[in-house]
């Protein structure tokens, strides 16, 4: 009788654990999808200004970038290997 009670209780624990893990898996999948969707709609965190832009075009691009981002650091590079 004790073995039967042990088997039934273990089956119950396994079934409950399986149920909890399925719910957790669904929650994590929904959370991952919402994070991916949020990252796709997010503005880029850096911009690359091509050669040949006039000063007014560069200033215009910087102003547009500052409108969507609060903290802006400007790094000027000559296109060689990044050292920052």
MMTF fields as JSON, N, C-alpha, C and O atoms, coordinates in Angstrom:
{
  "mmtfVersion": "1.0.0",
  "mmtfProducer": "UNKNOWN",
  "numBonds": 335,
  "numAtoms": 336,
  "numGroups": 84,
  "numChains": 1,
  "numModels": 1,
  "chainsPerModel": [1],
  "groupsPerChain": [84],
  "chainIdList": ["A"],
  "bondAtomList": [4, 2, 8, 6, 12, 10, 16, 14, 20, 18, 24, 22, 28, 26, 32, 30, 36, 34, 40, 38, 44, 42, 48, 46, 52, 50, 56, 54, 60, 58, 64, 62, 68, 66, 72, 70, 76, 74, 80, 78, 84, 82, 88, 86, 92, 90, 96, 94, 100, 98, 104, 102, 108, 106, 112, 110, 116, 114, 120, 118, 124, 122, 128, 126, 132, 130, 136, 134, 140, 138, 144, 142, 148, 146, 152, 150, 156, 154, 160, 158, 164, 162, 168, 166, 172, 170, 176, 174, 180, 178, 184, 182, 188, 186, 192, 190, 196, 194, 200, 198, 204, 202, 208, 206, 212, 210, 216, 214, 220, 218, 224, 222, 228, 226, 232, 230, 236, 234, 240, 238, 244, 242, 248, 246, 252, 250, 256, 254, 260, 258, 264, 262, 268, 266, 272, 270, 276, 274, 280, 278, 284, 282, 288, 286, 292, 290, 296, 294, 300, 298, 304, 302, 308, 306, 312, 310, 316, 314, 320, 318, 324, 322, 328, 326, 332, 330],
  "bondOrderList": [1, 1, 1, 1, 1, 1, 1, 1, 1, 1, 1, 1, 1, 1, 1, 1, 1, 1, 1, 1, 1, 1, 1, 1, 1, 1, 1, 1, 1, 1, 1, 1, 1, 1, 1, 1, 1, 1, 1, 1, 1, 1, 1, 1, 1, 1, 1, 1, 1, 1, 1, 1, 1, 1, 1, 1, 1, 1, 1, 1, 1, 1, 1, 1, 1, 1, 1, 1, 1, 1, 1, 1, 1, 1, 1, 1, 1, 1, 1, 1, 1, 1, 1],
  "groupList": [{"groupName": "UNK", "atomNameList": ["N", "CA", "C", "O"], "elementList": ["N", "C", "C", "O"], "formalChargeList": [0, 0, 0, 0], "bondAtomList": [1, 0, 2, 1, 3, 2], "bondOrderList": [1, 1, 2], "singleLetterCode": "X", "chemCompType": "L-PEPTIDE LINKING"}],
  "groupTypeList": [0, 0, 0, 0, 0, 0, 0, 0, 0, 0, 0, 0, 0, 0, 0, 0, 0, 0, 0, 0, 0, 0, 0, 0, 0, 0, 0, 0, 0, 0, 0, 0, 0, 0, 0, 0, 0, 0, 0, 0, 0, 0, 0, 0, 0, 0, 0, 0, 0, 0, 0, 0, 0, 0, 0, 0, 0, 0, 0, 0, 0, 0, 0, 0, 0, 0, 0, 0, 0, 0, 0, 0, 0, 0, 0, 0, 0, 0, 0, 0, 0, 0, 0, 0],
  "groupIdList": [1, 2, 3, 4, 5, 6, 7, 8, 9, 10, 11, 12, 13, 14, 15, 16, 17, 18, 19, 20, 21, 22, 23, 24, 25, 26, 27, 28, 29, 30, 31, 32, 33, 34, 35, 36, 37, 38, 39, 40, 41, 42, 43, 44, 45, 46, 47, 48, 49, 50, 51, 52, 53, 54, 55, 56, 57, 58, 59, 60, 61, 62, 63, 64, 65, 66, 67, 68, 69, 70, 71, 72, 73, 74, 75, 76, 77, 78, 79, 80, 81, 82, 83, 84],
  "secStructList": [7, 2, 2, 2, 2, 2, 2, 2, 2, 2, 2, 2, 2, 2, 2, 2, 2, 2, 2, 2, 2, 2, 2, 2, 2, 2, 2, 2, 2, 2, 2, 2, 2, 2, 2, 2, 2, 2, 2, 2, 2, 1, 7, 7, 1, 7, 7, 7, 7, 7, 6, 6, 7, 7, 2, 2, 2, 2, 2, 2, 2, 2, 2, 2, 2, 2, 2, 2, 7, 1, 1, 7, 7, 7, 7, 7, 7, 7, 1, 1, 7, 7, 7, 7],
  "xCoordList": [0.824, 0.0, 0.872, 0.553, 1.978, 2.863, 3.518, 3.705, 3.871, 4.469, 3.485, 3.871, 2.252, 1.222, 1.018, 0.88, 1.0, 0.861, 2.067, 1.908, 3.256, 4.471, 4.434, 4.79, 4.012, 3.932, 2.911, 3.176, 1.762, 0.715, 1.16, 0.925, 1.797, 2.249, 3.353, 3.377, 4.264, 5.308, 4.71, 5.143, 3.741, 3.069, 2.375, 2.387, 1.778, 1.14, 2.155, 1.917, 3.281, 4.334, 4.876, 5.091, 5.104, 5.588, 4.582, 4.966, 3.308, 2.272, 2.186, 2.059, 2.257, 2.226, 3.46, 3.345, 4.635, 5.862, 5.788, 6.233, 5.23, 5.07, 4.141, 4.411, 3.047, 2.088, 2.76, 2.602, 3.493, 4.171, 5.207, 5.301, 5.981, 7.002, 6.374, 6.943, 5.242, 4.558, 4.103, 4.247, 3.557, 3.126, 4.315, 4.235, 5.408, 6.611, 7.163, 7.599, 7.148, 7.625, 6.788, 7.338, 5.482, 4.598, 4.876, 4.946, 5.036, 5.314, 6.63, 6.693, 7.68, 8.977, 8.937, 9.584, 8.199, 8.09, 7.358, 7.771, 6.289, 5.574, 6.46, 6.461, 7.208, 8.11, 9.207, 9.556, 9.755, 10.795, 10.246, 10.918, 9.023, 8.427, 8.201, 8.456, 7.724, 7.483, 8.796, 8.848, 9.857, 11.161, 11.719, 12.302, 11.546, 12.007, 11.244, 11.827, 9.935, 9.125, 9.524, 9.571, 9.809, 10.233, 11.587, 11.785, 12.501, 13.819, 13.75, 14.536, 12.834, 12.693, 12.161, 12.544, 11.283, 10.681, 11.527, 11.214, 12.578, 13.426, 14.288, 14.711, 14.526, 15.384, 16.823, 17.21, 17.616, 19.011, 19.775, 19.497, 20.736, 21.482, 22.728, 23.431, 23.004, 24.136, 23.818, 23.023, 24.444, 24.255, 25.623, 26.598, 25.679, 26.894, 26.631, 25.756, 27.387, 27.225, 28.229, 29.434, 27.762, 28.678, 29.503, 29.186, 30.555, 31.408, 30.642, 29.697, 31.051, 30.481, 29.264, 28.675, 28.874, 27.737, 28.191, 29.307, 27.307, 27.624, 27.444, 26.864, 27.943, 27.831, 26.376, 26.024, 25.531, 24.116, 23.441, 22.576, 23.816, 23.243, 23.704, 22.931, 24.957, 25.466, 24.735, 24.311, 24.589, 23.876, 22.424, 21.879, 21.802, 20.405, 20.283, 19.356, 21.212, 21.187, 21.421, 20.791, 22.32, 22.586, 21.364, 21.029, 20.703, 19.494, 18.385, 17.724, 18.179, 17.158, 17.486, 16.593, 18.763, 19.184, 18.985, 18.558, 19.288, 19.129, 17.671, 17.37, 16.75, 15.326, 14.829, 13.923, 15.403, 14.942, 15.812, 15.436, 16.972, 17.884, 18.263, 18.568, 18.239, 18.503, 19.992, 20.408, 20.779, 22.219, 22.948, 22.915, 23.6, 24.295, 25.767, 26.117, 26.631, 28.066, 28.449, 28.011, 29.25, 29.67, 31.123, 31.989, 31.38, 32.725, 33.049, 32.336, 34.099, 34.546, 35.666, 36.585, 35.591, 36.582, 36.944, 36.137, 38.158, 38.582, 38.301, 38.741, 37.583, 37.207, 38.17, 37.916, 39.261, 40.187, 39.65, 38.526, 40.425, 39.982, 39.506, 40.157, 38.349, 37.782, 38.633, 39.0, 38.941, 39.748, 38.92, 39.445, 37.665, 36.843, 36.145, 35.379],
  "yCoordList": [-1.197, 0.0, 1.267, 2.252, 1.223, 2.384, 2.658, 3.811, 1.559, 1.755, 2.379, 3.22, 1.989, 2.546, 4.029, 4.832, 4.383, 5.789, 6.595, 7.727, 6.034, 6.693, 6.889, 7.959, 5.876, 5.964, 7.008, 7.807, 7.009, 7.974, 9.396, 10.316, 9.576, 10.925, 11.397, 12.57, 10.512, 10.895, 11.235, 12.193, 10.471, 10.786, 12.139, 12.904, 12.432, 13.738, 14.874, 15.92, 14.652, 15.683, 15.886, 17.024, 14.792, 14.913, 15.628, 16.459, 15.315, 15.962, 17.453, 18.277, 17.795, 19.205, 19.939, 21.062, 19.322, 19.919, 20.122, 21.15, 19.15, 19.272, 20.428, 21.19, 20.563, 21.655, 23.017, 23.94, 23.133, 24.391, 24.735, 25.889, 23.752, 24.012, 24.395, 25.218, 23.835, 24.23, 25.679, 26.44, 26.058, 27.449, 28.403, 29.469, 28.029, 28.852, 28.975, 30.053, 27.89, 27.909, 28.86, 29.625, 28.819, 29.738, 31.19, 32.059, 31.451, 32.806, 33.325, 34.454, 32.504, 32.921, 33.145, 34.067, 32.332, 32.498, 33.8, 34.518, 34.101, 35.358, 36.55, 37.549, 36.449, 37.52, 37.716, 38.854, 36.632, 36.714, 37.372, 38.206, 37.002, 37.596, 39.091, 39.871, 39.496, 40.925, 41.704, 42.839, 41.115, 41.782, 41.912, 42.941, 40.886, 40.958, 42.025, 42.775, 42.09, 43.091, 44.497, 45.411, 44.676, 45.977, 46.386, 47.547, 45.443, 45.747, 46.076, 46.892, 45.465, 45.76, 47.162, 47.824, 47.619, 48.941, 50.052, 51.228, 49.71, 50.694, 51.436, 50.872, 52.676, 53.496, 52.998, 52.469, 53.154, 52.713, 53.519, 54.701, 52.884, 53.565, 54.255, 54.936, 54.085, 54.787, 55.068, 54.367, 56.088, 56.411, 56.562, 56.942, 56.266, 56.404, 57.44, 57.265, 58.507, 59.57, 59.343, 59.326, 59.17, 58.891, 60.112, 61.241, 59.862, 60.956, 61.843, 61.402, 63.076, 63.984, 64.756, 65.507, 64.592, 65.359, 66.78, 67.009, 67.714, 69.091, 69.288, 68.444, 70.404, 70.681, 70.756, 70.284, 71.349, 71.471, 70.098, 69.869, 69.181, 67.831, 67.06, 66.309, 67.25, 66.592, 67.112, 66.329, 68.43, 69.01, 68.555, 68.301, 68.451, 68.005, 66.554, 66.227, 65.697, 64.301, 64.196, 63.382, 65.013, 64.996, 65.474, 64.898, 66.5, 67.005, 65.953, 65.758, 65.272, 64.215, 63.097, 62.57, 62.732, 61.67, 62.091, 61.284, 63.34, 63.824, 63.912, 63.842, 64.065, 64.114, 62.782, 62.762, 61.673, 60.35, 59.733, 58.717, 60.33, 59.791, 60.9, 62.02, 60.575, 61.587, 61.888, 63.041, 60.868, 61.049, 60.736, 59.603, 61.731, 61.559, 61.881, 62.955, 60.953, 61.175, 61.129, 60.241, 62.067, 62.118, 61.679, 62.238, 60.67, 60.145, 60.327, 59.82, 61.032, 61.238, 60.253, 60.087, 59.605, 58.61, 58.772, 59.251, 58.372, 58.475, 57.195, 57.07, 56.251, 55.032, 53.889, 52.778, 54.127, 53.037, 52.259, 52.5, 51.335, 50.467, 51.294, 52.254, 50.894, 51.6, 51.367, 50.236, 52.459, 52.354, 52.604, 52.484, 52.942, 53.197, 51.948, 51.908],
  "zCoordList": [0.0, 0.0, 0.0, -0.666, 0.759, 0.846, -0.505, -0.893, -1.232, -2.548, -3.527, -4.338, -3.464, -4.347, -4.06, -4.983, -2.805, -2.425, -2.9, -3.357, -2.801, -3.266, -4.785, -5.279, -5.517, -6.976, -7.4, -8.298, -6.772, -7.119, -6.795, -7.579, -5.653, -5.289, -6.234, -6.608, -6.628, -7.577, -8.953, -9.594, -9.398, -10.664, -10.585, -11.549, -9.453, -9.264, -9.299, -9.902, -8.647, -8.634, -10.041, -10.459, -10.787, -12.162, -13.053, -13.876, -12.9, -13.71, -13.394, -14.299, -12.115, -11.729, -12.25, -12.742, -12.148, -12.671, -14.178, -14.691, -14.887, -16.334, -16.677, -17.606, -15.932, -16.153, -15.911, -16.71, -14.829, -14.502, -15.572, -15.99, -16.016, -17.02, -18.369, -19.086, -18.726, -19.968, -19.878, -20.835, -18.738, -18.562, -18.603, -19.212, -17.963, -17.965, -19.383, -19.786, -20.134, -21.509, -22.365, -23.158, -22.214, -22.956, -22.581, -23.451, -21.28, -20.811, -21.386, -21.873, -21.33, -21.842, -23.353, -23.848, -24.089, -25.538, -25.885, -26.797, -25.171, -25.401, -25.066, -25.786, -23.982, -23.578, -24.621, -24.936, -25.159, -26.184, -27.443, -28.05, -27.844, -29.041, -28.864, -29.782, -27.686, -27.469, -27.434, -27.908, -26.882, -26.879, -28.299, -28.642, -29.116, -30.502, -31.269, -32.052, -31.042, -31.731, -31.296, -32.119, -30.011, -29.492, -30.082, -30.442, -30.179, -30.731, -32.215, -32.697, -32.948, -34.37, -34.596, -35.561, -33.716, -33.89, -33.289, -33.475, -32.583, -31.923, -32.948, -33.957, -32.669, -33.523, -33.419, -32.378, -34.464, -34.373, -33.334, -33.131, -32.679, -31.621, -32.158, -31.411, -33.429, -34.03, -35.493, -36.119, -36.014, -37.423, -38.077, -37.428, -39.342, -40.12, -41.196, -42.043, -41.154, -42.138, -43.262, -43.011, -44.488, -45.596, -45.97, -45.594, -46.712, -47.171, -48.132, -48.786, -48.209, -49.18, -48.706, -49.484, -47.455, -46.949, -46.632, -46.166, -46.892, -46.538, -45.035, -44.352, -44.536, -43.101, -42.664, -41.584, -43.5, -43.128, -43.091, -42.246, -43.988, -43.972, -42.732, -42.138, -42.352, -41.145, -39.911, -39.061, -39.814, -38.666, -38.625, -37.55, -39.784, -39.858, -39.363, -38.622, -39.77, -39.332, -37.833, -37.158, -37.317, -35.87, -35.096, -34.062, -35.57, -34.881, -34.867, -33.847, -36.005, -36.063, -35.083, -34.42, -34.989, -34.079, -32.627, -31.802, -32.312, -30.93, -30.52, -29.328, -31.473, -31.134, -30.587, -29.754, -31.038, -30.606, -29.521, -28.936, -29.242, -28.228, -27.254, -27.661, -25.966, -24.949, -24.804, -24.909, -24.566, -24.35, -25.639, -26.12, -26.192, -27.457, -27.275, -26.784, -27.671, -27.729, -29.201, -29.933, -29.627, -31.015, -31.089, -30.417, -31.916, -32.117, -33.591, -34.457, -33.868, -35.237, -35.538, -34.735, -36.684, -37.049, -38.515, -39.312, -38.868, -40.259, -41.044, -42.187, -40.46, -41.151, -40.937, -41.403, -40.251, -39.938, -38.763, -38.325, -38.247, -37.158, -35.964, -35.551, -35.419, -34.267, -33.032, -32.716, -32.337, -31.123, -29.873, -28.766, -30.009, -28.843, -28.506, -27.543]
}
